[in-house]
Every structure is written in structure tokens, then in C-alpha cells.
């Protein structure tokens, strides 16, 4: 599992076609906007369920993760 620290306005890019924008951070809540192709399933899993499972929930396919710029339009 990759753990990253992001700030409001930061963008994570996964592969060539998935972008996650940190739109707001308030207290213990982070609001994100996800831009991905229609065929990519995005499933929210509560953290409590992740902690309770010793094995991965899904198979992780090889991909690269980069941080690019601090604005949604920068690449």
C-alpha cells in the first residue's frame, strides 16, 4: 500500500488516465475529485474494513503514481 501526504489542490496521477484532485481538507475529512475512464470501477471501502482484513481486498495491477503540479490543469 502506498501512503502519500497531499495538500489541498494537489493532484495524484495513476497511469495515464486516472487523476485524483484533493479539493478540500477540513479537520479529519478529505474531499477528492476523481477523473477516470468510465470502465474503471471506483469503490469506496471504509477504513475499518481495511484494518479488519489481513489480505488485500482487490488485486493490485502494476501502475505508476506521480504527483504533478498543484493545479488541476497542470501536467
PyMOL Python script that loads the backbone (N, CA, C, O; Angstrom):
from pymol import cmd

cmd.read_pdbstr("""\
ATOM      1  N   UNK A   1       0.847  -1.181   0.000  1.00  0.00           N
ATOM      2  CA  UNK A   1       0.000   0.000   0.000  1.00  0.00           C
ATOM      3  C   UNK A   1       0.889   1.239   0.000  1.00  0.00           C
ATOM      4  O   UNK A   1       1.806   1.358   0.813  1.00  0.00           O
ATOM      5  N   UNK A   2       0.615   2.137  -0.896  1.00  0.00           N
ATOM      6  CA  UNK A   2       1.335   3.400  -0.975  1.00  0.00           C
ATOM      7  C   UNK A   2       0.632   4.425  -0.095  1.00  0.00           C
ATOM      8  O   UNK A   2      -0.587   4.581  -0.174  1.00  0.00           O
ATOM      9  N   UNK A   3       1.386   5.116   0.735  1.00  0.00           N
ATOM     10  CA  UNK A   3       0.831   6.173   1.585  1.00  0.00           C
ATOM     11  C   UNK A   3       1.477   7.483   1.163  1.00  0.00           C
ATOM     12  O   UNK A   3       2.702   7.588   1.117  1.00  0.00           O
ATOM     13  N   UNK A   4       0.654   8.485   0.854  1.00  0.00           N
ATOM     14  CA  UNK A   4       1.169   9.785   0.425  1.00  0.00           C
ATOM     15  C   UNK A   4       0.511  10.889   1.241  1.00  0.00           C
ATOM     16  O   UNK A   4      -0.637  10.764   1.667  1.00  0.00           O
ATOM     17  N   UNK A   5       1.243  11.959   1.452  1.00  0.00           N
ATOM     18  CA  UNK A   5       0.687  13.144   2.109  1.00  0.00           C
ATOM     19  C   UNK A   5       0.407  14.167   1.022  1.00  0.00           C
ATOM     20  O   UNK A   5       1.305  14.538   0.266  1.00  0.00           O
ATOM     21  N   UNK A   6      -0.808  14.613   0.942  1.00  0.00           N
ATOM     22  CA  UNK A   6      -1.211  15.573  -0.079  1.00  0.00           C
ATOM     23  C   UNK A   6      -1.835  16.795   0.580  1.00  0.00           C
ATOM     24  O   UNK A   6      -2.318  16.733   1.710  1.00  0.00           O
ATOM     25  N   UNK A   7      -1.817  17.894  -0.140  1.00  0.00           N
ATOM     26  CA  UNK A   7      -2.423  19.138   0.334  1.00  0.00           C
ATOM     27  C   UNK A   7      -3.556  19.530  -0.607  1.00  0.00           C
ATOM     28  O   UNK A   7      -3.651  19.021  -1.724  1.00  0.00           O
ATOM     29  N   UNK A   8      -4.411  20.436  -0.149  1.00  0.00           N
ATOM     30  CA  UNK A   8      -5.480  20.946  -0.989  1.00  0.00           C
ATOM     31  C   UNK A   8      -4.915  21.443  -2.313  1.00  0.00           C
ATOM     32  O   UNK A   8      -3.941  22.195  -2.328  1.00  0.00           O
ATOM     33  N   UNK A   9      -5.513  21.032  -3.411  1.00  0.00           N
ATOM     34  CA  UNK A   9      -5.059  21.447  -4.733  1.00  0.00           C
ATOM     35  C   UNK A   9      -4.066  20.492  -5.373  1.00  0.00           C
ATOM     36  O   UNK A   9      -3.806  20.598  -6.572  1.00  0.00           O
ATOM     37  N   UNK A  10      -3.498  19.553  -4.601  1.00  0.00           N
ATOM     38  CA  UNK A  10      -2.549  18.586  -5.154  1.00  0.00           C
ATOM     39  C   UNK A  10      -3.282  17.570  -6.029  1.00  0.00           C
ATOM     40  O   UNK A  10      -4.458  17.278  -5.810  1.00  0.00           O
ATOM     41  N   UNK A  11      -2.579  17.046  -7.009  1.00  0.00           N
ATOM     42  CA  UNK A  11      -3.143  16.059  -7.926  1.00  0.00           C
ATOM     43  C   UNK A  11      -2.260  14.817  -7.935  1.00  0.00           C
ATOM     44  O   UNK A  11      -1.039  14.920  -8.051  1.00  0.00           O
ATOM     45  N   UNK A  12      -2.881  13.636  -7.812  1.00  0.00           N
ATOM     46  CA  UNK A  12      -2.190  12.355  -7.991  1.00  0.00           C
ATOM     47  C   UNK A  12      -2.602  11.820  -9.352  1.00  0.00           C
ATOM     48  O   UNK A  12      -3.777  11.879  -9.714  1.00  0.00           O
ATOM     49  N   UNK A  13      -1.647  11.301 -10.103  1.00  0.00           N
ATOM     50  CA  UNK A  13      -1.939  10.689 -11.389  1.00  0.00           C
ATOM     51  C   UNK A  13      -1.576   9.216 -11.296  1.00  0.00           C
ATOM     52  O   UNK A  13      -0.470   8.866 -10.886  1.00  0.00           O
ATOM     53  N   UNK A  14      -2.512   8.355 -11.679  1.00  0.00           N
ATOM     54  CA  UNK A  14      -2.281   6.911 -11.672  1.00  0.00           C
ATOM     55  C   UNK A  14      -2.370   6.448 -13.117  1.00  0.00           C
ATOM     56  O   UNK A  14      -3.409   6.583 -13.763  1.00  0.00           O
ATOM     57  N   UNK A  15      -1.274   5.904 -13.614  1.00  0.00           N
ATOM     58  CA  UNK A  15      -1.232   5.539 -15.025  1.00  0.00           C
ATOM     59  C   UNK A  15      -1.348   6.787 -15.881  1.00  0.00           C
ATOM     60  O   UNK A  15      -0.926   7.871 -15.479  1.00  0.00           O
ATOM     61  N   UNK A  16      -1.924   6.624 -17.065  1.00  0.00           N
ATOM     62  CA  UNK A  16      -2.063   7.756 -17.978  1.00  0.00           C
ATOM     63  C   UNK A  16      -3.434   8.414 -17.911  1.00  0.00           C
ATOM     64  O   UNK A  16      -3.606   9.526 -18.411  1.00  0.00           O
ATOM     65  N   UNK A  17      -4.414   7.747 -17.300  1.00  0.00           N
ATOM     66  CA  UNK A  17      -5.770   8.257 -17.439  1.00  0.00           C
ATOM     67  C   UNK A  17      -6.579   8.383 -16.147  1.00  0.00           C
ATOM     68  O   UNK A  17      -7.792   8.587 -16.206  1.00  0.00           O
ATOM     69  N   UNK A  18      -5.940   8.268 -14.991  1.00  0.00           N
ATOM     70  CA  UNK A  18      -6.664   8.445 -13.728  1.00  0.00           C
ATOM     71  C   UNK A  18      -6.006   9.570 -12.948  1.00  0.00           C
ATOM     72  O   UNK A  18      -4.801   9.552 -12.695  1.00  0.00           O
ATOM     73  N   UNK A  19      -6.829  10.559 -12.568  1.00  0.00           N
ATOM     74  CA  UNK A  19      -6.326  11.701 -11.796  1.00  0.00           C
ATOM     75  C   UNK A  19      -7.195  11.887 -10.565  1.00  0.00           C
ATOM     76  O   UNK A  19      -8.422  11.819 -10.637  1.00  0.00           O
ATOM     77  N   UNK A  20      -6.539  12.122  -9.427  1.00  0.00           N
ATOM     78  CA  UNK A  20      -7.242  12.372  -8.170  1.00  0.00           C
ATOM     79  C   UNK A  20      -6.816  13.741  -7.666  1.00  0.00           C
ATOM     80  O   UNK A  20      -5.638  13.975  -7.396  1.00  0.00           O
ATOM     81  N   UNK A  21      -7.784  14.645  -7.541  1.00  0.00           N
ATOM     82  CA  UNK A  21      -7.539  16.006  -7.085  1.00  0.00           C
ATOM     83  C   UNK A  21      -8.014  16.134  -5.643  1.00  0.00           C
ATOM     84  O   UNK A  21      -9.160  15.800  -5.343  1.00  0.00           O
ATOM     85  N   UNK A  22      -7.156  16.611  -4.747  1.00  0.00           N
ATOM     86  CA  UNK A  22      -7.551  16.883  -3.362  1.00  0.00           C
ATOM     87  C   UNK A  22      -8.229  18.252  -3.384  1.00  0.00           C
ATOM     88  O   UNK A  22      -7.560  19.279  -3.495  1.00  0.00           O
ATOM     89  N   UNK A  23      -9.566  18.262  -3.277  1.00  0.00           N
ATOM     90  CA  UNK A  23     -10.309  19.513  -3.418  1.00  0.00           C
ATOM     91  C   UNK A  23     -10.490  20.253  -2.106  1.00  0.00           C
ATOM     92  O   UNK A  23     -10.592  21.480  -2.094  1.00  0.00           O
ATOM     93  N   UNK A  24     -10.533  19.513  -0.989  1.00  0.00           N
ATOM     94  CA  UNK A  24     -10.701  20.202   0.290  1.00  0.00           C
ATOM     95  C   UNK A  24     -10.211  19.319   1.433  1.00  0.00           C
ATOM     96  O   UNK A  24     -10.416  18.106   1.428  1.00  0.00           O
ATOM     97  N   UNK A  25      -9.560  19.946   2.411  1.00  0.00           N
ATOM     98  CA  UNK A  25      -9.130  19.260   3.633  1.00  0.00           C
ATOM     99  C   UNK A  25      -9.663  20.071   4.798  1.00  0.00           C
ATOM    100  O   UNK A  25      -9.300  21.236   4.960  1.00  0.00           O
ATOM    101  N   UNK A  26     -10.515  19.472   5.608  1.00  0.00           N
ATOM    102  CA  UNK A  26     -11.084  20.140   6.776  1.00  0.00           C
ATOM    103  C   UNK A  26     -11.106  19.153   7.942  1.00  0.00           C
ATOM    104  O   UNK A  26     -11.771  18.119   7.877  1.00  0.00           O
ATOM    105  N   UNK A  27     -10.381  19.478   8.996  1.00  0.00           N
ATOM    106  CA  UNK A  27     -10.352  18.580  10.155  1.00  0.00           C
ATOM    107  C   UNK A  27      -9.871  17.206   9.739  1.00  0.00           C
ATOM    108  O   UNK A  27      -8.784  17.069   9.176  1.00  0.00           O
ATOM    109  N   UNK A  28     -10.666  16.193  10.010  1.00  0.00           N
ATOM    110  CA  UNK A  28     -10.301  14.821   9.666  1.00  0.00           C
ATOM    111  C   UNK A  28     -10.915  14.347   8.365  1.00  0.00           C
ATOM    112  O   UNK A  28     -10.953  13.143   8.108  1.00  0.00           O
ATOM    113  N   UNK A  29     -11.401  15.269   7.531  1.00  0.00           N
ATOM    114  CA  UNK A  29     -12.067  14.894   6.289  1.00  0.00           C
ATOM    115  C   UNK A  29     -11.321  15.436   5.078  1.00  0.00           C
ATOM    116  O   UNK A  29     -10.921  16.599   5.050  1.00  0.00           O
ATOM    117  N   UNK A  30     -11.142  14.584   4.084  1.00  0.00           N
ATOM    118  CA  UNK A  30     -10.511  14.983   2.827  1.00  0.00           C
ATOM    119  C   UNK A  30     -11.536  14.773   1.716  1.00  0.00           C
ATOM    120  O   UNK A  30     -12.095  13.685   1.580  1.00  0.00           O
ATOM    121  N   UNK A  31     -11.779  15.809   0.927  1.00  0.00           N
ATOM    122  CA  UNK A  31     -12.687  15.713  -0.214  1.00  0.00           C
ATOM    123  C   UNK A  31     -11.839  15.602  -1.471  1.00  0.00           C
ATOM    124  O   UNK A  31     -10.939  16.412  -1.696  1.00  0.00           O
ATOM    125  N   UNK A  32     -12.133  14.580  -2.301  1.00  0.00           N
ATOM    126  CA  UNK A  32     -11.356  14.333  -3.507  1.00  0.00           C
ATOM    127  C   UNK A  32     -12.266  14.292  -4.724  1.00  0.00           C
ATOM    128  O   UNK A  32     -13.420  13.873  -4.634  1.00  0.00           O
ATOM    129  N   UNK A  33     -11.742  14.727  -5.856  1.00  0.00           N
ATOM    130  CA  UNK A  33     -12.422  14.594  -7.143  1.00  0.00           C
ATOM    131  C   UNK A  33     -11.609  13.603  -7.960  1.00  0.00           C
ATOM    132  O   UNK A  33     -10.392  13.737  -8.082  1.00  0.00           O
ATOM    133  N   UNK A  34     -12.292  12.600  -8.522  1.00  0.00           N
ATOM    134  CA  UNK A  34     -11.606  11.550  -9.265  1.00  0.00           C
ATOM    135  C   UNK A  34     -12.025  11.613 -10.726  1.00  0.00           C
ATOM    136  O   UNK A  34     -13.214  11.600 -11.042  1.00  0.00           O
ATOM    137  N   UNK A  35     -11.044  11.680 -11.609  1.00  0.00           N
ATOM    138  CA  UNK A  35     -11.282  11.692 -13.046  1.00  0.00           C
ATOM    139  C   UNK A  35     -10.702  10.401 -13.605  1.00  0.00           C
ATOM    140  O   UNK A  35      -9.487  10.202 -13.602  1.00  0.00           O
ATOM    141  N   UNK A  36     -11.589   9.517 -14.088  1.00  0.00           N
ATOM    142  CA  UNK A  36     -11.153   8.218 -14.596  1.00  0.00           C
ATOM    143  C   UNK A  36     -12.071   7.800 -15.741  1.00  0.00           C
ATOM    144  O   UNK A  36     -13.205   8.270 -15.831  1.00  0.00           O
ATOM    145  N   UNK A  37     -11.587   6.920 -16.612  1.00  0.00           N
ATOM    146  CA  UNK A  37     -12.432   6.420 -17.700  1.00  0.00           C
ATOM    147  C   UNK A  37     -13.657   5.690 -17.143  1.00  0.00           C
ATOM    148  O   UNK A  37     -13.630   5.187 -16.020  1.00  0.00           O
ATOM    149  N   UNK A  38     -14.716   5.638 -17.926  1.00  0.00           N
ATOM    150  CA  UNK A  38     -15.972   5.020 -17.486  1.00  0.00           C
ATOM    151  C   UNK A  38     -15.815   3.544 -17.133  1.00  0.00           C
ATOM    152  O   UNK A  38     -16.564   3.036 -16.299  1.00  0.00           O
ATOM    153  N   UNK A  39     -14.864   2.844 -17.744  1.00  0.00           N
ATOM    154  CA  UNK A  39     -14.709   1.413 -17.481  1.00  0.00           C
ATOM    155  C   UNK A  39     -13.976   1.117 -16.165  1.00  0.00           C
ATOM    156  O   UNK A  39     -13.892  -0.043 -15.763  1.00  0.00           O
ATOM    157  N   UNK A  40     -13.452   2.132 -15.498  1.00  0.00           N
ATOM    158  CA  UNK A  40     -12.732   1.935 -14.239  1.00  0.00           C
ATOM    159  C   UNK A  40     -13.722   2.010 -13.078  1.00  0.00           C
ATOM    160  O   UNK A  40     -14.388   3.028 -12.889  1.00  0.00           O
ATOM    161  N   UNK A  41     -13.814   0.936 -12.306  1.00  0.00           N
ATOM    162  CA  UNK A  41     -14.699   0.919 -11.141  1.00  0.00           C
ATOM    163  C   UNK A  41     -14.023   1.642  -9.979  1.00  0.00           C
ATOM    164  O   UNK A  41     -12.861   1.381  -9.666  1.00  0.00           O
ATOM    165  N   UNK A  42     -14.758   2.548  -9.345  1.00  0.00           N
ATOM    166  CA  UNK A  42     -14.247   3.260  -8.174  1.00  0.00           C
ATOM    167  C   UNK A  42     -15.139   2.868  -7.009  1.00  0.00           C
ATOM    168  O   UNK A  42     -16.335   3.161  -7.008  1.00  0.00           O
ATOM    169  N   UNK A  43     -14.556   2.206  -6.016  1.00  0.00           N
ATOM    170  CA  UNK A  43     -15.321   1.682  -4.893  1.00  0.00           C
ATOM    171  C   UNK A  43     -14.769   2.256  -3.605  1.00  0.00           C
ATOM    172  O   UNK A  43     -13.568   2.167  -3.348  1.00  0.00           O
ATOM    173  N   UNK A  44     -15.632   2.844  -2.794  1.00  0.00           N
ATOM    174  CA  UNK A  44     -15.212   3.380  -1.501  1.00  0.00           C
ATOM    175  C   UNK A  44     -15.319   2.263  -0.465  1.00  0.00           C
ATOM    176  O   UNK A  44     -16.380   1.659  -0.304  1.00  0.00           O
ATOM    177  N   UNK A  45     -14.225   1.993   0.231  1.00  0.00           N
ATOM    178  CA  UNK A  45     -14.191   0.961   1.267  1.00  0.00           C
ATOM    179  C   UNK A  45     -13.874   1.649   2.591  1.00  0.00           C
ATOM    180  O   UNK A  45     -12.851   2.325   2.697  1.00  0.00           O
ATOM    181  N   UNK A  46     -14.736   1.490   3.611  1.00  0.00           N
ATOM    182  CA  UNK A  46     -14.451   2.120   4.907  1.00  0.00           C
ATOM    183  C   UNK A  46     -13.112   1.646   5.482  1.00  0.00           C
ATOM    184  O   UNK A  46     -12.750   0.478   5.344  1.00  0.00           O
ATOM    185  N   UNK A  47     -12.390   2.552   6.120  1.00  0.00           N
ATOM    186  CA  UNK A  47     -11.083   2.222   6.701  1.00  0.00           C
ATOM    187  C   UNK A  47     -11.193   1.091   7.715  1.00  0.00           C
ATOM    188  O   UNK A  47     -10.272   0.285   7.842  1.00  0.00           O
ATOM    189  N   UNK A  48     -12.297   1.022   8.432  1.00  0.00           N
ATOM    190  CA  UNK A  48     -12.468  -0.045   9.428  1.00  0.00           C
ATOM    191  C   UNK A  48     -12.460  -1.414   8.763  1.00  0.00           C
ATOM    192  O   UNK A  48     -11.983  -2.383   9.354  1.00  0.00           O
ATOM    193  N   UNK A  49     -12.974  -1.508   7.557  1.00  0.00           N
ATOM    194  CA  UNK A  49     -12.959  -2.778   6.835  1.00  0.00           C
ATOM    195  C   UNK A  49     -11.549  -3.122   6.366  1.00  0.00           C
ATOM    196  O   UNK A  49     -11.172  -4.294   6.353  1.00  0.00           O
ATOM    197  N   UNK A  50     -10.774  -2.124   5.986  1.00  0.00           N
ATOM    198  CA  UNK A  50      -9.393  -2.366   5.569  1.00  0.00           C
ATOM    199  C   UNK A  50      -8.551  -2.892   6.720  1.00  0.00           C
ATOM    200  O   UNK A  50      -7.736  -3.795   6.531  1.00  0.00           O
ATOM    201  N   UNK A  51      -8.740  -2.337   7.909  1.00  0.00           N
ATOM    202  CA  UNK A  51      -7.972  -2.750   9.085  1.00  0.00           C
ATOM    203  C   UNK A  51      -8.338  -4.171   9.486  1.00  0.00           C
ATOM    204  O   UNK A  51      -7.479  -4.919   9.953  1.00  0.00           O
ATOM    205  N   UNK A  52      -9.596  -4.556   9.313  1.00  0.00           N
ATOM    206  CA  UNK A  52     -10.061  -5.872   9.733  1.00  0.00           C
ATOM    207  C   UNK A  52      -9.600  -6.987   8.800  1.00  0.00           C
ATOM    208  O   UNK A  52      -9.633  -8.155   9.190  1.00  0.00           O
ATOM    209  N   UNK A  53      -9.175  -6.668   7.596  1.00  0.00           N
ATOM    210  CA  UNK A  53      -8.775  -7.682   6.614  1.00  0.00           C
ATOM    211  C   UNK A  53      -7.251  -7.773   6.508  1.00  0.00           C
ATOM    212  O   UNK A  53      -6.600  -6.785   6.168  1.00  0.00           O
ATOM    213  N   UNK A  54      -6.685  -8.922   6.790  1.00  0.00           N
ATOM    214  CA  UNK A  54      -5.235  -9.059   6.655  1.00  0.00           C
ATOM    215  C   UNK A  54      -4.783  -9.176   5.198  1.00  0.00           C
ATOM    216  O   UNK A  54      -3.637  -8.854   4.882  1.00  0.00           O
ATOM    217  N   UNK A  55      -5.676  -9.635   4.302  1.00  0.00           N
ATOM    218  CA  UNK A  55      -5.309  -9.803   2.897  1.00  0.00           C
ATOM    219  C   UNK A  55      -5.862  -8.642   2.071  1.00  0.00           C
ATOM    220  O   UNK A  55      -6.808  -7.977   2.494  1.00  0.00           O
ATOM    221  N   UNK A  56      -5.285  -8.395   0.907  1.00  0.00           N
ATOM    222  CA  UNK A  56      -5.776  -7.302   0.058  1.00  0.00           C
ATOM    223  C   UNK A  56      -7.223  -7.529  -0.366  1.00  0.00           C
ATOM    224  O   UNK A  56      -7.647  -8.667  -0.563  1.00  0.00           O
ATOM    225  N   UNK A  57      -7.968  -6.456  -0.505  1.00  0.00           N
ATOM    226  CA  UNK A  57      -9.360  -6.546  -0.940  1.00  0.00           C
ATOM    227  C   UNK A  57      -9.432  -6.787  -2.443  1.00  0.00           C
ATOM    228  O   UNK A  57     -10.297  -7.530  -2.905  1.00  0.00           O
ATOM    229  N   UNK A  58      -8.550  -6.180  -3.201  1.00  0.00           N
ATOM    230  CA  UNK A  58      -8.536  -6.348  -4.656  1.00  0.00           C
ATOM    231  C   UNK A  58      -7.119  -6.658  -5.108  1.00  0.00           C
ATOM    232  O   UNK A  58      -6.150  -6.362  -4.409  1.00  0.00           O
ATOM    233  N   UNK A  59      -7.014  -7.248  -6.267  1.00  0.00           N
ATOM    234  CA  UNK A  59      -5.695  -7.488  -6.845  1.00  0.00           C
ATOM    235  C   UNK A  59      -5.156  -6.157  -7.362  1.00  0.00           C
ATOM    236  O   UNK A  59      -5.859  -5.425  -8.058  1.00  0.00           O
ATOM    237  N   UNK A  60      -3.933  -5.854  -7.027  1.00  0.00           N
ATOM    238  CA  UNK A  60      -3.321  -4.603  -7.458  1.00  0.00           C
ATOM    239  C   UNK A  60      -2.516  -4.869  -8.719  1.00  0.00           C
ATOM    240  O   UNK A  60      -1.617  -5.709  -8.730  1.00  0.00           O
ATOM    241  N   UNK A  61      -2.848  -4.142  -9.781  1.00  0.00           N
ATOM    242  CA  UNK A  61      -2.135  -4.279 -11.041  1.00  0.00           C
ATOM    243  C   UNK A  61      -0.999  -3.277 -11.093  1.00  0.00           C
ATOM    244  O   UNK A  61      -1.102  -2.212 -10.484  1.00  0.00           O
ATOM    245  N   UNK A  62       0.075  -3.577 -11.795  1.00  0.00           N
ATOM    246  CA  UNK A  62       1.200  -2.646 -11.873  1.00  0.00           C
ATOM    247  C   UNK A  62       0.766  -1.297 -12.450  1.00  0.00           C
ATOM    248  O   UNK A  62       0.062  -1.240 -13.458  1.00  0.00           O
ATOM    249  N   UNK A  63       1.189  -0.232 -11.807  1.00  0.00           N
ATOM    250  CA  UNK A  63       0.894   1.133 -12.262  1.00  0.00           C
ATOM    251  C   UNK A  63       1.914   2.052 -11.631  1.00  0.00           C
ATOM    252  O   UNK A  63       2.603   1.672 -10.685  1.00  0.00           O
ATOM    253  N   UNK A  64       2.010   3.243 -12.144  1.00  0.00           N
ATOM    254  CA  UNK A  64       2.895   4.207 -11.509  1.00  0.00           C
ATOM    255  C   UNK A  64       2.049   5.355 -10.983  1.00  0.00           C
ATOM    256  O   UNK A  64       1.005   5.687 -11.543  1.00  0.00           O
ATOM    257  N   UNK A  65       2.519   5.950  -9.900  1.00  0.00           N
ATOM    258  CA  UNK A  65       1.812   7.057  -9.274  1.00  0.00           C
ATOM    259  C   UNK A  65       2.762   8.241  -9.241  1.00  0.00           C
ATOM    260  O   UNK A  65       3.896   8.118  -8.779  1.00  0.00           O
ATOM    261  N   UNK A  66       2.308   9.381  -9.726  1.00  0.00           N
ATOM    262  CA  UNK A  66       3.135  10.575  -9.689  1.00  0.00           C
ATOM    263  C   UNK A  66       2.313  11.743  -9.186  1.00  0.00           C
ATOM    264  O   UNK A  66       1.085  11.737  -9.275  1.00  0.00           O
ATOM    265  N   UNK A  67       2.982  12.723  -8.668  1.00  0.00           N
ATOM    266  CA  UNK A  67       2.329  13.967  -8.291  1.00  0.00           C
ATOM    267  C   UNK A  67       2.771  15.002  -9.303  1.00  0.00           C
ATOM    268  O   UNK A  67       3.966  15.204  -9.518  1.00  0.00           O
ATOM    269  N   UNK A  68       1.811  15.651  -9.919  1.00  0.00           N
ATOM    270  CA  UNK A  68       2.133  16.631 -10.952  1.00  0.00           C
ATOM    271  C   UNK A  68       1.441  17.947 -10.639  1.00  0.00           C
ATOM    272  O   UNK A  68       0.215  18.041 -10.692  1.00  0.00           O
ATOM    273  N   UNK A  69       2.225  18.950 -10.316  1.00  0.00           N
ATOM    274  CA  UNK A  69       1.688  20.293 -10.120  1.00  0.00           C
ATOM    275  C   UNK A  69       0.724  20.400  -8.964  1.00  0.00           C
ATOM    276  O   UNK A  69       0.454  19.421  -8.268  1.00  0.00           O
ATOM    277  N   UNK A  70       0.214  21.582  -8.769  1.00  0.00           N
ATOM    278  CA  UNK A  70      -0.730  21.793  -7.687  1.00  0.00           C
ATOM    279  C   UNK A  70      -2.065  22.300  -8.209  1.00  0.00           C
ATOM    280  O   UNK A  70      -2.950  22.646  -7.427  1.00  0.00           O
ATOM    281  N   UNK A  71      -2.215  22.345  -9.543  1.00  0.00           N
ATOM    282  CA  UNK A  71      -3.469  22.795 -10.127  1.00  0.00           C
ATOM    283  C   UNK A  71      -4.007  21.707 -11.044  1.00  0.00           C
ATOM    284  O   UNK A  71      -3.231  20.996 -11.684  1.00  0.00           O
ATOM    285  N   UNK A  72      -5.348  21.568 -11.117  1.00  0.00           N
ATOM    286  CA  UNK A  72      -5.939  20.520 -11.946  1.00  0.00           C
ATOM    287  C   UNK A  72      -5.487  20.554 -13.402  1.00  0.00           C
ATOM    288  O   UNK A  72      -5.403  19.496 -14.026  1.00  0.00           O
ATOM    289  N   UNK A  73      -5.195  21.711 -13.965  1.00  0.00           N
ATOM    290  CA  UNK A  73      -4.828  21.794 -15.372  1.00  0.00           C
ATOM    291  C   UNK A  73      -3.365  21.554 -15.668  1.00  0.00           C
ATOM    292  O   UNK A  73      -2.992  21.459 -16.837  1.00  0.00           O
ATOM    293  N   UNK A  74      -2.510  21.452 -14.641  1.00  0.00           N
ATOM    294  CA  UNK A  74      -1.072  21.297 -14.903  1.00  0.00           C
ATOM    295  C   UNK A  74      -0.725  19.849 -15.167  1.00  0.00           C
ATOM    296  O   UNK A  74      -1.286  18.949 -14.542  1.00  0.00           O
ATOM    297  N   UNK A  75       0.202  19.614 -16.093  1.00  0.00           N
ATOM    298  CA  UNK A  75       0.627  18.242 -16.406  1.00  0.00           C
ATOM    299  C   UNK A  75       2.096  18.182 -16.544  1.00  0.00           C
ATOM    300  O   UNK A  75       2.648  17.114 -16.807  1.00  0.00           O
TER     301      UNK A  75
END
""", "prot")
cmd.dss("prot")
cmd.show_as("cartoon", "prot")
cmd.util.cbc("prot")
cmd.orient("prot")
